[in-house]
Amino acid sequence: MALLVERLERANFRVVNFSYPSTSEPIEALVARLRETIAECCAEESDRIHFVTHSMGGILVRVYLAQHSRSHVGRVVMLSPPNQGSEIAQAFAESPILSGLLGPAGSQLGTDSAGIAHQLGPASFELGILTGSRSLNPIGSWLIPGADDGKVGVERARLEGADAFRVIPATHTFIMNRQDVADECIQFLREGRFSE
């Protein structure tokens, strides 16, 4: 996210880049880390706090917003979020050999009713979603029906209640490095919409 952070800072946003051990802790523990980071960096802020997330980060913010006061919450932009779960996570979680690669949080991203994404409901905050339609992962794309970015299907990125949704010809791993994606993030954070 370093390049996106730099572009957001050049657009006069104060940025706190939250990283987390996605393969060693469950989502609940990662959300607790997010809550602590927000309390440390932004507790005294009178302005709104925006979120720009990538992949599982979108789920962490959804869980956080479902659990906490939204008095300072601004807008949210999600990049390639598995808002309706992930076929890859589902397939790996069902395999004794592959499930260890996901870690506890990834194992919670299944597409069935037990997956955390299905327990969260529609967006009740201002939300723009950018997702990719190019893949460098033929095995992942084989598991995912329809257009995908190698890890998340375009349709799985959608979330009811989102204010804007756009598909970008980008891969999951590198979507955040694109200038057009940074431009759309800035546009949405400022105006609550993507460009025309």
C-alpha positions in Angstrom: 0.0 0.0 0.0 3.0 2.3 0.1 2.5 3.9 -3.3 -1.2 4.5 -2.5 -0.3 6.0 0.9 2.1 8.4 -0.9 -0.5 9.5 -3.4 -3.1 10.0 -0.7 -0.7 12.1 1.3 0.1 14.2 -1.7 -3.7 14.8 -1.9 -3.5 16.2 1.6 -4.9 13.3 3.5 -3.2 12.3 6.8 -2.6 8.6 6.4 -2.1 5.9 9.0 -1.1 2.6 7.2 -2.5 -0.2 9.3 -0.8 -3.6 8.8 -1.8 -6.9 10.4 -0.7 -10.5 10.6 -3.4 -11.9 8.4 -2.2 -15.5 8.4 -1.7 -15.9 12.2 -4.7 -14.5 14.0 -8.5 -14.7 13.5 -10.5 -11.8 12.3 -11.7 -10.8 15.8 -8.1 -10.4 17.0 -7.3 -8.3 13.9 -10.3 -6.1 14.5 -9.1 -5.6 18.0 -5.7 -4.5 16.6 -7.6 -2.1 14.3 -9.6 -0.7 17.2 -6.4 0.0 19.2 -4.7 1.7 16.2 -7.7 4.0 15.7 -7.7 4.8 19.4 -4.0 5.6 19.3 -4.0 7.7 16.2 -7.4 9.3 15.9 -9.2 9.4 19.3 -8.9 13.1 19.5 -9.7 13.8 15.9 -12.8 16.0 15.3 -12.7 15.4 11.6 -14.1 12.3 9.9 -12.0 9.2 9.6 -11.9 7.6 6.2 -10.9 4.0 5.4 -9.2 2.7 2.2 -8.8 -1.1 2.4 -7.5 -3.9 0.3 -8.9 -7.4 0.2 -9.5 -8.8 3.7 -9.0 -5.3 5.1 -12.5 -4.5 3.8 -14.0 -7.3 6.0 -12.0 -6.0 9.0 -13.5 -2.5 8.6 -17.0 -3.9 8.1 -16.7 -5.9 11.4 -15.2 -2.8 13.1 -18.1 -0.5 11.9 -20.7 -3.1 12.9 -19.3 -3.1 16.5 -18.4 0.5 17.2 -19.7 4.0 17.2 -19.6 5.7 13.8 -19.5 9.3 15.1 -16.3 10.1 13.2 -16.6 7.6 10.3 -16.3 9.2 6.9 -16.2 7.4 3.7 -14.8 3.9 2.9 -13.1 2.7 -0.3 -12.6 -1.0 -0.7 -10.1 -2.5 -3.2 -11.0 -6.0 -4.3 -12.8 -7.0 -1.1 -14.3 -10.5 -0.6 -17.6 -9.0 0.5 -19.5 -12.2 -0.2 -16.7 -14.5 0.7 -14.0 -16.2 -1.4 -14.2 -19.4 -3.4 -10.5 -19.8 -2.9 -10.8 -19.5 0.9 -13.7 -21.9 0.8 -11.8 -24.5 -1.3 -8.7 -24.2 0.9 -10.6 -24.4 4.2 -12.1 -27.6 3.1 -8.7 -29.2 2.4 -6.7 -30.5 5.4 -3.5 -29.9 3.4 -4.3 -26.4 2.1 -6.2 -24.9 5.1 -2.9 -24.1 6.9 -2.0 -21.7 4.1 -5.0 -19.5 4.9 -4.4 -19.0 8.6 -7.3 -18.4 11.0 -8.6 -15.2 9.4 -8.5 -16.5 5.8 -10.4 -19.6 7.0 -13.2 -17.3 8.0 -13.7 -15.9 4.5 -15.7 -18.8 3.0 -18.7 -18.3 0.7 -21.1 -20.4 2.8 -23.4 -19.2 5.6 -20.6 -19.8 8.2 -18.3 -17.3 6.5 -18.0 -14.0 8.3 -18.9 -11.9 5.3 -22.5 -13.4 5.4 -22.9 -12.4 9.0 -22.4 -8.7 8.4 -25.3 -7.4 6.3 -25.4 -4.5 3.9 -23.3 -1.3 4.1 -24.7 1.4 6.3 -21.9 3.8 5.6 -20.7 5.7 2.5 -18.9 3.0 0.4 -17.1 2.9 -3.0 -15.8 -0.5 -4.2 -13.1 -0.9 -6.9 -12.3 -4.4 -8.0 -10.1 -6.0 -10.6 -10.9 -8.1 -13.7 -7.4 -9.4 -14.6 -5.7 -12.4 -13.2 -2.1 -13.7 -12.8 -3.5 -16.7 -11.0 -4.9 -19.4 -13.4 -5.7 -21.8 -10.5 -7.5 -19.1 -8.6 -9.4 -18.0 -11.6 -10.3 -21.7 -12.4 -12.0 -21.9 -8.9 -13.9 -18.5 -9.3 -16.9 -18.3 -11.7 -17.1 -15.3 -13.9 -14.7 -12.3 -14.1 -12.1 -12.1 -11.3 -8.8 -10.6 -10.3 -7.1 -13.9 -9.4 -8.4 -14.0 -5.9 -11.8 -12.4 -5.7 -14.6 -12.7 -8.2 -16.1 -9.4 -9.4 -19.6 -10.5 -8.2 -18.1 -11.5 -4.7 -16.7 -7.9 -4.3 -20.2 -6.4 -4.5 -22.0 -5.3 -1.4 -25.6 -4.2 -1.0 -25.8 -0.6 0.1 -22.6 0.5 -1.7 -22.8 4.0 -3.2 -20.4 3.2 -6.1 -18.9 0.1 -7.8 -16.4 0.0 -10.5 -14.4 -2.8 -12.2 -10.8 -1.9 -13.1 -8.6 -4.0 -15.5 -6.2 -4.8 -12.6 -5.0 -7.9 -10.6 -5.7 -8.5 -7.0 -2.1 -8.1 -5.9 -1.3 -4.9 -7.7 -4.7 -3.0 -7.9 -3.5 -0.5 -5.2 -0.5 0.6 -7.2 -2.4 2.0 -10.1 -2.7 5.8 -10.6 -6.3 5.5 -11.8 -7.2 3.6 -8.6 -5.5 6.3 -6.4 -7.4 9.0 -8.4 -10.7 7.2 -7.8 -10.0 6.7 -4.1 -9.3 10.4 -3.7 -12.4 11.3 -5.7 -14.6 9.1 -3.6 -13.1 10.3 -0.3 -13.7 13.9 -1.3 -17.0 13.7 -3.1 -18.7 10.4 -2.3 -18.6 9.2 -5.9 -16.2 7.9 -8.5 -15.3 9.9 -11.6 -17.7 9.9 -14.6 
